[in-house]
Amino acid sequence: MTGRAIDMAIVGGGLAGGLAALAVHRAHPALEIALFESGDVYGGNHRWSWFDSDLAPAGEDLLAAFPQTRWDVGYDVRFPGLERTLASTYRSLASRDFDATLRRLLPQAALRLNSPVAEVAADSVQLATGEKVRAQIVVDCRDALPTPHLRGGWQLFLGRHLRLSSPHGITRPIVMDAQVEQHDAYRFVYTLPLGTDELFVEDTYYADSPVLDRESLSRRIDRYCAANGWSGETVGEETGVLPVITGGDFAAQRQSLATPGVVAIGARGGFTHPLTSYTVPFAVDNALTLARHAASPAQKLSARFERRAHDHWRDTAFYRHLGRMLFLGGEPEERYRIFAHFYRLPEPLVERFYAGRSTLPDKGRILIGKPPIPIPAAIRALLGKGAPLVHEGRP
Ligand SMILES: Cc1cc2nc3c(=O)[nH]c(=O)nc-3n(C[C@H](O)[C@H](O)[C@H](O)COP(=O)(O)OP(=O)(O)OC[C@H]3O[C@@H](n4cnc5c(N)ncnc54)[C@H](O)[C@@H]3O)c2cc1C
């Protein structure tokens, strides 16, 4: 056990933990912090994207520390019978840039890579090596786990970073191209033009099962690229199996994961968008809140974030209802209609939806009008429960 306690131990150097460490260090450079990550890089192998409209100026400022790709020319969506360009600025950050920036901006002593933590407590963390580090505040940002307490479906994807043999001519992101075959799920392809001859192409599914069939997704990306005349070398791939939460017992979920006096943020703390599974806006907001209250006693800080998590659960109920309509309200190959209906609505409503800030009138407009699924099916879906968010094998 080290004698003197450090000020803050952050466990899990993914998106939430890395942003928290940076926000706290920027606001309080004199605090002694440590960012414990079990892997040998911060952020794993991800590409995180977000809309400018997801963030307040302080959040934009925090993310501005990281090199990122930015598209000021809007983005496209495509559905059977609908093609639309929306104006929002879109941004994307690769985890290798996240990692390099944290290594550059955090104090050397804060960087604790290859440091799996075996146990967290309100006043210390115990590493797998047996080393115990005392800390005034402990923040748990380990990754989310499958759970029997929450219910829903899954968002599965395989993303491929390609360097093409010739320019692709794509000028803006295609955030959803659902004009593709709908194989038993809501399926779309997501394309980011990262450079004149560089593309990130991702095949995504909203499916009932969490089993990611990498071979099939890979072949579908091959076919999508071939159909668009894109060929070249693969320079990276990433996969995701993310829970789409449609209901459950959040209090039981928190109880199963919470350690008294430990601050819980990140996806594991419940800070996700239930329907898109995105976390960027919430991770940024939590990082800034943690920095603002870094001088609070641990118990008080942990209780503050526990309340935030429950408020977040309450405030995102609408997205869970929509998720139930997506998974339970129609045949899998008809699920695209829910998103197609949504994308006909005014852009400010779309922006608030992604940021998790839909207003009451927004919710009415999303649900009212020509229903994308039959009304009896919608009612059945709203009353339905969905399946537990558990699975044995993770990719
Ligand atoms: C491939 C992919 C792409 C995504 N794209 C987007 C996107 O574009 N936009 C968006 O908003 N969301 C996206 N998401 C969803 C979500 O934002 C991410 O999953 C995000 O990384 C969640 O952040 P987190 O910090 O909660 O968890 P993670 O980023 O998973 O971080 C948890 C970290 O804790 C570490 N850890 C676990 N156990 C221990 C331990 N015992 N000791 C030490 N360290 C430990 C892990 O190694 C990991 O680095 C994506 C998810 C995936 C998988």
The ligand as a MOL file (V3000), in Angstrom:
LIG
                    3D

  0  0  0     0  0            999 V3000
M  V30 BEGIN CTAB
M  V30 COUNTS 53 58 0 0 0
M  V30 BEGIN ATOM
M  V30 1 C -16.5210 0.2900 -31.7480 0
M  V30 2 C -17.4160 1.2940 -31.0300 0
M  V30 3 C -17.7170 2.5050 -31.6380 0
M  V30 4 C -18.5470 3.4230 -30.9690 0
M  V30 5 N -18.8450 4.6070 -31.5800 0
M  V30 6 C -19.5110 5.5530 -30.8790 0
M  V30 7 C -19.7210 6.8450 -31.4390 0
M  V30 8 O -19.3860 7.0810 -32.6050 0
M  V30 9 N -20.3130 7.8000 -30.6850 0
M  V30 10 C -20.7280 7.5400 -29.3990 0
M  V30 11 O -21.2110 8.4360 -28.7100 0
M  V30 12 N -20.6100 6.2970 -28.8930 0
M  V30 13 C -20.0000 5.3060 -29.5920 0
M  V30 14 N -19.8480 4.0800 -29.0280 0
M  V30 15 C -20.5460 3.7720 -27.7800 0
M  V30 16 C -19.8350 4.3260 -26.5190 0
M  V30 17 O -19.6660 5.7070 -26.6190 0
M  V30 18 C -18.4900 3.6780 -26.3240 0
M  V30 19 O -18.7040 2.3140 -26.0240 0
M  V30 20 C -17.6460 4.3270 -25.2370 0
M  V30 21 O -16.3400 3.8970 -25.4320 0
M  V30 22 C -18.1100 4.0150 -23.8280 0
M  V30 23 O -17.2380 4.6740 -22.9520 0
M  V30 24 P -16.8580 4.1550 -21.5130 0
M  V30 25 O -15.7040 4.9520 -21.0470 0
M  V30 26 O -18.0770 4.0780 -20.6700 0
M  V30 27 O -16.3930 2.6360 -21.7280 0
M  V30 28 P -15.1000 2.1320 -22.5350 0
M  V30 29 O -14.6980 3.1180 -23.5690 0
M  V30 30 O -15.4190 0.7360 -22.9290 0
M  V30 31 O -13.9650 2.1340 -21.4410 0
M  V30 32 C -13.8600 1.2440 -20.3590 0
M  V30 33 C -12.3680 1.0300 -20.1170 0
M  V30 34 O -12.1940 0.3820 -18.8660 0
M  V30 35 C -11.1010 -0.5100 -19.0020 0
M  V30 36 N -11.2140 -1.4910 -17.9260 0
M  V30 37 C -12.1700 -2.4460 -17.7740 0
M  V30 38 N -11.9510 -3.1430 -16.6490 0
M  V30 39 C -10.8440 -2.6230 -16.0800 0
M  V30 40 C -10.1170 -2.9160 -14.8920 0
M  V30 41 N -10.4850 -3.9000 -14.0790 0
M  V30 42 N -9.0220 -2.1770 -14.6010 0
M  V30 43 C -8.6290 -1.1630 -15.4220 0
M  V30 44 N -9.2720 -0.8450 -16.5690 0
M  V30 45 C -10.3610 -1.5630 -16.8730 0
M  V30 46 C -11.2910 -1.1010 -20.3920 0
M  V30 47 O -10.1000 -1.6840 -20.8890 0
M  V30 48 C -11.7110 0.1350 -21.1660 0
M  V30 49 O -10.6170 0.8160 -21.7420 0
M  V30 50 C -19.0660 3.1200 -29.6890 0
M  V30 51 C -18.7720 1.8850 -29.1090 0
M  V30 52 C -17.9660 0.9670 -29.7750 0
M  V30 53 C -17.6950 -0.3780 -29.1280 0
M  V30 END ATOM
M  V30 BEGIN BOND
M  V30 1 1 1 2
M  V30 2 1 2 3
M  V30 3 2 2 52
M  V30 4 2 3 4
M  V30 5 1 4 5
M  V30 6 1 4 50
M  V30 7 2 5 6
M  V30 8 1 6 7
M  V30 9 1 6 13
M  V30 10 2 7 8
M  V30 11 1 7 9
M  V30 12 1 9 10
M  V30 13 2 10 11
M  V30 14 1 10 12
M  V30 15 2 12 13
M  V30 16 1 13 14
M  V30 17 1 14 15
M  V30 18 1 14 50
M  V30 19 1 15 16
M  V30 20 1 16 17
M  V30 21 1 16 18
M  V30 22 1 18 19
M  V30 23 1 18 20
M  V30 24 1 20 21
M  V30 25 1 20 22
M  V30 26 1 22 23
M  V30 27 1 23 24
M  V30 28 2 24 25
M  V30 29 1 24 26
M  V30 30 1 24 27
M  V30 31 1 27 28
M  V30 32 2 28 29
M  V30 33 1 28 30
M  V30 34 1 28 31
M  V30 35 1 31 32
M  V30 36 1 32 33
M  V30 37 1 33 34
M  V30 38 1 33 48
M  V30 39 1 34 35
M  V30 40 1 35 36
M  V30 41 1 35 46
M  V30 42 1 36 37
M  V30 43 1 36 45
M  V30 44 2 37 38
M  V30 45 1 38 39
M  V30 46 1 39 40
M  V30 47 2 39 45
M  V30 48 1 40 41
M  V30 49 2 40 42
M  V30 50 1 42 43
M  V30 51 2 43 44
M  V30 52 1 44 45
M  V30 53 1 46 47
M  V30 54 1 46 48
M  V30 55 1 48 49
M  V30 56 2 50 51
M  V30 57 1 51 52
M  V30 58 1 52 53
M  V30 END BOND
M  V30 END CTAB
M  END
